[in-house]
Amino acid sequence: MEKDLFEYIVKPLVDDPSAVSVNVVEGDASLVLELSVGPGDIGKVIGKHGRVAKALRALLQAASAKAGKRAVLEILD
């Protein structure tokens, strides 16, 4: 569910939506989402002073609280 949510949110933010990929690494009590975008779009996902990234992480925490797991968003280069 979180993977689809993040693809839906991030694709309109970037110039090349086809380069967006979300990889989910699931552990016992945690969930790691690895977000990778095109080389020119990394700044758009991070935002000024990290505001967009912070908002994405807040959404992830809210979505994963329902499952009772701790979730982490990693933005890959």
Secondary structure by P-SEA (a helix, b strand, c coil): caaaaaaaaccccccccccbbbbbbbcccbbbbbbbbccccccccccccaaaaaaaaaaaaaaaccccbbbbbbbcc
